Amino acid sequence: TEYAVGSVLVVEDGALHGIVTDRDLALRGIGGGLDPTARVDAVMSVKAVTVEAGDDLQVAYRTFRRTGVRRLPVLDAERVVGVLTIDDLLLDVFRRLADLLGPVTWSVLQEPPGPPSRTGGPV
């Protein structure tokens, strides 16, 4: 909570063994009546959905859509190199939208208020 962390990867010698998410803790841990001193492997999701570091970003979009997960560990030759979150992709979408709308917004702001005139200039 203090660091706003929603998941922790379980890694040994660089190899991914699982992922523990806030949802895992809520459903299998506290919600499941598990002892708070239980081992991590009692609540972790063993079959983590992953993407490869060299994958195209579209692969990540499709993987999120297909699986419904919110976090994708990123692997490079079976070694964990990062985590891609759904929030990361939302920021990407917002940046792309801003890039697209920037020129459109500027042209709209340059036009005078009211209906456009037939000559293209102010009425």
N, C-alpha and C positions, 0 to 999 in steps of 0.2 A: 504494500500500500504506500509506504513512504516514498518509493521510487517509481510508482505507477507501472510496475512490471506485471504483465498479464500472463506471462509464460516463462518457463525455464526449460532449456534443453538439457537432457541427460546424456552426457558425452563421456566416453572413456577412451583415452589415447586418440582423440580426434574423431572417433567413430560415434555416430548417433545411435543411442540405445532407446530413446523415447523422448517424449515431451510431457511436461506437466503444465496444464493451463489452469486459469482461475476456475473454469468450468469443471475440470477434473477434481479440483479441491472441493468445490461446492457439492458435486454429485456423489463422487466416490469417497471423498474424505469426510468432511464435516457432515454433509447431508446423508452419507452412508453410514454414519456412526463409527467411522474408523478412529482408532486411537491417535491422538495428535503426535505421538512419538513413533508412529509407524514409518517404515522405510518408504522412500520415494517410489520405488518400483511397485508399491501397493496401489498407488493412485495414477501413475503415469500412463499415457497412451503409448503403447509399444509400437504400433504401426503408424508412425508419423508420416503424413503425406509430405513429400519433398519436391523440390525442383533442383535442377542442375545449374551451376553458376553460368554455364555457357548457353543456357536456354534463352530463346527469344522472350521478351516480356509478354507476348501474347500467350505463351505457354502458361505463364503464371495466371493471367486473367482467366484462361479456360480452366485451369486447375482449381482456382478459387470457386468459380461458378459450378463446376462439376461436383466438387466434394463438400462445399459448404464450410470448410475450415476458415479460420481467421488469420492463421499464421502458417507460413511455409518455411521450414528450415531449408537453407540453400547449401547444397553439397558440391564439392569439387573433388572428383575421384574418391568418393565415399567419405571425405572429411568435411566436417561442418565449417563453413566459411561465413555464415551469416543467417539472418532471418528476414524474410520479406513478409510484411503484414498487409492486411486488407487496407489499413489506413495509409500505408505507403502508396498503394495503387490509387486510392482516392486522391491523394495529393498530386499524383501524376496526372490524373484526369483533370483536376482543377487547374494545374499549370497549363496543360494543353488547351483547355477551354479559355483561359485567360489570354494565351497566345493568339487564339483564333478570334476572340471577341475584342481584343485590343483595337485593331484597325476598324472594326465595325462600330465599336463604341465611339471612337474618335470621329468617324464620319457622321454619326448620328448627332453628336454634340456640336458639330459645325453647322448643321442645318438649323434654320430659324424655326421657332415653334409654329404650330398650325399646319394646315394641309400644304403639301408641296405645290408650288406654282407650276404652270405649264412651261415657263421659260427656264425653270431651274433656279432662278434667283429669288430674292425676297419679294413679297407681294406688295 
